[in-house]
Amino acid sequence: MHDDEEAFGALGAVYGTRETDEEKRVRSGAIQSALVGAVAPPRAIASICDRLAEIAAELPDNG
């Protein structure tokens, strides 16, 4: 949960004000980076759940 809070906190931080074209460009790049970071914790959880489902599906076969 803490990783998720940190990732989305970073995303929220880049949604600040923008004035010049340069600031807008920098902000856009920062948003892209923050979005990549923000999806990492949920993606890791989904990967673990997927693996757990694979293991659970094997249980009846392995007794």
HUBELKA-V652123 format. One line per field, one symbol per residue. phi: phi as a letter, one per 40 degrees, with the letter a starting at -180 (. if undefined). psi: psi as a letter, one per 20 degrees, with the letter a starting at -180 (. if undefined). A space follows every 50 residues. Layout:
phi->???
psi->???
This chain:
phi->.ccccccccccccccccabccccccccdcccdcccccccccccccccccc ccccccccdccbg
psi->hgggggghghghhikaqpfrhghggggghhggghgghhigghhgghgghg hhhgghhhghhj.
